[in-house]
């Protein structure tokens, strides 16, 4: 049975609001950061946040599957899969930099239909349901594409960290944009994705990221009037890593043309 997207988003907003309060209540001197096998950090906050969200999702949507960054998958015979990144930008969180966030989305047959990216450190929460548009703190947002008299040269293009492009064997894309576009910056993680959803940056170019790092952003950008294009994917154990370009359609198209990036299914 197909779910009600709007009602399910309302439920998810309530869950994420509770998760935010719990996360912010954890003392800064008790985050207990350790390195995982892939050399990334995980903290007490990552684990507790994901555990709480999983518990709530299983309560409200008992027949749905769950995939999260920190714990094993919950697999059900269902077209619906919840994808959770409890803290995207854990390295920033660990250092007290407020540009981290919780990302949760629901995939229906592999496509995002409900999404939230919550940025507790700067008090912004982005939400979208398929066909309902994107909001920030409850207010609808809509990015504006470039007009005929506006120049892509004036747009800010954001990218993830250079090491991501190195590991994905696409450092050529990072270096070319840095060298050839005057306003290229590295606003990384979900913060950069939401700048693209707002239209504050012309595009976000984020390579070699996992499903929980990207899927919530796809719907939020698209429902805000932007474009999200997968331009690469590669195996990473039993998961995949993806290359994405999000943002204003004209800027996304220009980047793909300049870097010879081709859209593919995800």
WOCORTA-V74139 format. One record per backbone hydrogen bond with DSSP energy under -1.0 kcal/mol. NH is the residue of the N-H (numbers start at 1). CO is the residue of the C=O. E is the energy in kcal/mol with one decimal. If there is no record, write none. Layout:
NH_CO_E ; NH_CO_E
This chain:
8_4_-2.5 ; 9_5_-2.3 ; 10_6_-1.9 ; 11_7_-1.9 ; 12_8_-2.4 ; 13_9_-2.8 ; 14_10_-1.8 ; 15_11_-1.8 ; 16_12_-2.8 ; 17_13_-2.3 ; 18_14_-1.7 ; 19_15_-2.3 ; 20_16_-2.5 ; 21_17_-1.9 ; 22_18_-2.1 ; 23_19_-2.5 ; 24_20_-2.8 ; 25_21_-1.0 ; 26_23_-1.4 ; 30_27_-2.0 ; 34_42_-2.6 ; 36_40_-3.4 ; 39_36_-1.9 ; 42_34_-2.6 ; 44_31_-3.7 ; 47_43_-1.9 ; 48_44_-2.8 ; 49_45_-2.5 ; 50_46_-2.3 ; 51_47_-2.5 ; 52_48_-2.1 ; 53_49_-2.3 ; 54_50_-2.8 ; 55_51_-2.2 ; 56_52_-2.3 ; 57_53_-2.7 ; 58_54_-2.7 ; 59_55_-1.4 ; 60_56_-2.4 ; 61_57_-3.3 ; 64_61_-1.9 ; 65_80_-2.3 ; 66_74_-2.6 ; 67_82_-3.1 ; 69_84_-1.3 ; 74_66_-2.6 ; 78_76_-1.9 ; 81_107_-2.3 ; 82_65_-2.8 ; 83_105_-3.0 ; 84_67_-2.4 ; 85_103_-3.0 ; 88_101_-4.1 ; 93_89_-2.5 ; 94_90_-3.0 ; 95_91_-1.3 ; 96_93_-1.5 ; 97_92_-2.6 ; 101_88_-1.8 ; 102_118_-2.4 ; 103_85_-2.7 ; 104_116_-2.5 ; 105_83_-2.0 ; 106_114_-2.6 ; 107_81_-3.2 ; 108_111_-3.2 ; 109_79_-2.9 ; 111_108_-1.3 ; 113_106_-2.9 ; 114_106_-1.1 ; 115_128_-2.8 ; 116_104_-2.6 ; 117_126_-2.2 ; 118_102_-2.8 ; 119_124_-3.7 ; 122_119_-1.1 ; 124_119_-1.8 ; 126_117_-2.9 ; 127_135_-2.0 ; 128_115_-2.3 ; 130_113_-2.8 ; 132_129_-2.7 ; 135_127_-2.6 ; 136_139_-2.7 ; 137_125_-3.0 ; 139_136_-1.9 ; 141_134_-2.6 ; 143_224_-2.1 ; 150_147_-1.6 ; 154_151_-1.4 ; 155_152_-1.6 ; 157_183_-2.3 ; 158_203_-2.9 ; 159_185_-1.9 ; 160_205_-1.7 ; 164_161_-1.1 ; 166_162_-2.0 ; 167_163_-2.8 ; 168_164_-1.7 ; 169_166_-1.6 ; 170_165_-3.2 ; 173_170_-1.3 ; 174_170_-1.0 ; 175_171_-2.7 ; 176_172_-2.2 ; 177_173_-2.1 ; 178_174_-2.3 ; 179_175_-2.2 ; 180_176_-2.2 ; 181_177_-1.9 ; 185_157_-2.8 ; 188_186_-1.0 ; 192_188_-1.1 ; 193_189_-1.4 ; 194_190_-2.3 ; 195_191_-1.5 ; 196_192_-1.4 ; 197_193_-1.7 ; 198_194_-2.0 ; 199_195_-1.0 ; 200_195_-1.7 ; 201_195_-1.3 ; 202_156_-2.6 ; 203_156_-1.0 ; 204_246_-2.7 ; 205_158_-2.8 ; 206_244_-2.2 ; 209_242_-2.6 ; 213_210_-1.8 ; 215_211_-2.1 ; 218_214_-1.3 ; 219_215_-1.1 ; 220_216_-1.5 ; 221_217_-2.6 ; 222_218_-2.3 ; 223_219_-3.1 ; 225_222_-1.6 ; 226_221_-2.7 ; 227_247_-2.9 ; 229_245_-2.7 ; 231_243_-2.7 ; 234_241_-2.2 ; 236_239_-3.0 ; 239_236_-1.8 ; 241_234_-3.0 ; 242_209_-3.9 ; 243_232_-2.7 ; 244_206_-2.9 ; 245_229_-2.0 ; 246_204_-2.8 ; 247_227_-1.9 ; 248_202_-2.5 ; 252_248_-2.9 ; 253_249_-2.4 ; 254_250_-1.7 ; 255_251_-2.5 ; 256_252_-2.4 ; 257_253_-2.2 ; 258_254_-2.9 ; 259_255_-2.7 ; 261_256_-2.5 ; 264_230_-2.6
